[in-house]
Amino acid sequence: MLPRRVSIPLLAVLLIVLLGETAFYYWREHQPKENPYDPIIASVAHETGVDPFLIRALIWRESRFEPLTHGSADEHGLMQVTPEVGQMWAKANKITDFKSDDLYDPVTNIRVGTWYLNRSIKRWSQTDDPVTFALAEYNAGRSNALKWVDPADPQNHIAFMERISFPTTRKYVEDILTKRVRYRATLSNNRWYQEFAASSPSMTQVP
């Protein structure tokens, strides 16, 4: 048994270490779930020219940053990508060993989801706000999005939004656009997003 004059300081040190570890694990468990994905989002934004705040907002809406989320229509992962879209991405990028389960990998999922979103943005490049049209297509499919285009004003995103017949899709688009604005404001000093924060909210480019 240790002498009393030694055991008390030792117990104090052990208690401090234990409290420190407990505080660390509590802090780690209560960090926002989206933080670990910031480097991936920033990297994909650099590669594609898609607004990282838009990517982040879409992930928030689709999965709340849970990488193993599985949707009722077989959507996988963070951006809720279907295996069919994954195969399209793999073919376009000459990737021969793609598997559906790869969509649960955050890097692959964000690459595929952003590729698909950006493809839609390009399709609507002649409109006054391609992102609005692309988000509706991402959620409800191209055939529905085409139905919602106003024949009298096909490039007008406001007219398009008014014609969306699915309330869930209209809210989906509104939620993501609102969240994108909030992310741009709150993450302006974040090291992964600083360089993007000063750019236009409609940063998305069509190469």
N, C-alpha and C positions, 0 to 999 in steps of 0.2 A: 504493500500500500504506500502511495506517495505521501510525503510529509504534507501537513496541512498548508504550510506556506507556499507549496508548489502546486497542489491540486486546485486551489481556488483560482489562481490566475489562469491555469490551464483550462479549467472549466469555463472561465469567462471567454477565453479565446475560442474555444470550441463553440460556445453559444453564439458568438459574433459571426463565426464562419457559417454556422447553420442558418442564422437569420439572413445572412447575405445571400446564401444559395436559395433560400426560400423566396426572398425578394426578387432575385434574378428570374427564377422560374415563373413567378407571378407576372413579372413585367413581360417576359417573353410570350406567355400565353395570352396576354391582353393587348398585344400589338395588333394593329389592323392587319387583317388577313391579306390585304392587297399588297403590302409593302414588299414581300419577296419577289413579286413579279415586275417591279419597276424596271430593273435592268433589262429584262427581256422585252418589255413594251418599248422602252427607249431604243433598243437595238433594232427591233422590227420597224419602228417609226423611221429610223434612219434609212433602212434598206428600201422601204416602200414609199416614203413620202406621205404616209397617212398620219394624221394628227394623233399623237400618243394619248391625248386627253380623250379623244373619241374612242380609241381602242380600250382604254381603261374603263370608260363609262359603259361600253358595250359588255365588257366582261362582268362588271358590277351587275348589270341588268340581267344577264343571261345565267350567271351561276353564283353570284355573290362571292366570287373568288374561291370556290370549292373545285379543285381540279378533277375530282372523281365524280362530279355530277353527271347523271345519266337521265336524259329526257324521255318523255313518253313516245316520241317519234324517233328514238334511237340516236338522239343527239349526245355527243360526247364532250365532256370536259369544260374548260373555262369559258370558251366562246360557243359552246353547244353546237359543235360541228358534226354533221352526219358522215358516216363512212363513205357515202357516195361523193360528197364534196372532197373528202380526204383523197379519194382515188383520183378525182379530177386534178387536184393540186399536185399529186405525185406524178401523174402523167405529164402535166404541163412543165414540171421541173425535172423530168427524167429520173425520178426516184423509183427504183424497181423493187425495193424490199419493204414498201409501206404496208403496215397492218393496221386494222381498225383500232386496236388497243393503243397504237402510238398516239392517238388523239387524247389520251389521258396524260401524256407528257406535256407539261406546260409550254415548253419551247415549241414543240411541234404544233400544238393546238393553236397557240397565238399566231404562229406563222401561217397556218392553214386558214384560220378564221379571218385574219387580216387580208390575206390574198383574195379570199372570196368577197369580202366587203369592198376591197379596192377595185375588183373586177366590176362590181355593180356600180361603184362610183364612176368609173370610166364610161359605163353604158349611159349614164345620165349626165354626162359632161356638158351637154348643150342646154341644160336647165339652169335656172337661176340659183339653185341650191342642190347640187348633186347628192349631198349627204342625206338630206331628208328623204329623197326618193330611194336611195340605196338602203337606208335603214328599214323602210317599209318592205322592200324586196327581201332583205335579209330575214325578216320576221315572217312574212306571209307568202313569199315566193314571187317569181317574176310575173307569172300570168295574172295574179291578183294586182300587182303593182301597175301593170299595163292597163288594167280596167279602170284604175283610179285616176289616170291621167285625164285632165280636162280637155276635151277636143277643142274647145274655144280658146284655151290658153294652156297649151301642153307643156310649156316651160315654167309655169308658175307653181312654186312649191306650196303656196298658201291655198291655191285652188285645188291642188293635189290633196293636201291634208284634209280639206273639207269634204272631199269625195271618198275618203277611206271609209269603207263600210264595216270594217271590223273595229269595234271600240277598243279591243285589246291591242290591236296594232297601232292605232292612233296614240294610245297611252304609252305604248312601247317606245315609239319615236319621240314623243314629248319627254318621257323620262330620261332617255339617253342624252338628248340635246341639253336638257337642264343640268344633268349631272356633268356633262362635258364642261359647261360654263363654270360650275362650282369647282371642279378639279383644276381648271386653269387658274382660278383665283387662289385656291388653297395650296396648290403645289408649285407656285411660281418661284419659290426659293428652294425647292427640292433639288438636290444635286443632279438627279436624273432628268429633270424636266426644265431646268433653268433656261437652257438654250432655246427651248420650244415656246416658253411662256410669252416671249415678246412678239412672236409671230402672230399672224392673223388667226382668228378662231376657225376660219375655213382653210386651214393649212393644207388640207388634203390636195395633193397634186395628181395630175394625170400625166404620166411620163410620155 
